[in-house]
């Protein structure tokens, strides 16, 4: 059933569509929500892209940022490697002490055996940490590679005239 509202002059002022059932209203509202979420997602995506191109206007800037991120990981790794070297040097000292008990290592003092065990545990922990830093370095490279691929598309679209966005100026949209 369609209703028309007439103005005093007899022209149709607006048309009122048929009344929707509760189910139809729920479907319509769900559709509106989905469309609003999609618009919001697209706006957020455009905002992120603008922020990304503002942060990295060219490849050189992106490369500098990548190098800085990798340098941070390398610095942490170097510190861990230095600690590992110290632990290994310390272990050599323990080995010299243990040399006295070479014939029967079980007669070595408990304190020395405990220090050796703690040292071995610390060495293993540093090695795991360094391996984790190597993984972190790979993740940083992967992130920057993916970001660079996306940025290349964005930079290319900025260089091209906005022909896809252009609308004929005949007044139609």
Buried (B, 14 or more C-beta within 10 A) or exposed (E): EEEEEEEEEEEEEEEEEEEEEEEEEEEEEEEEEEEEEEEEEEEEEEEEBEEBBEEBEEEEEBEEBBEEBBEEBBEBBEEBBEBBEEBEEBBEEBEEEBEEBEEEEEEBEEEBBEBBEEBEEBBEBBBEBBEEBEEBBEEBBEEBEEBBEBBEEBBEEEEEEEEEEEEEEEEEE
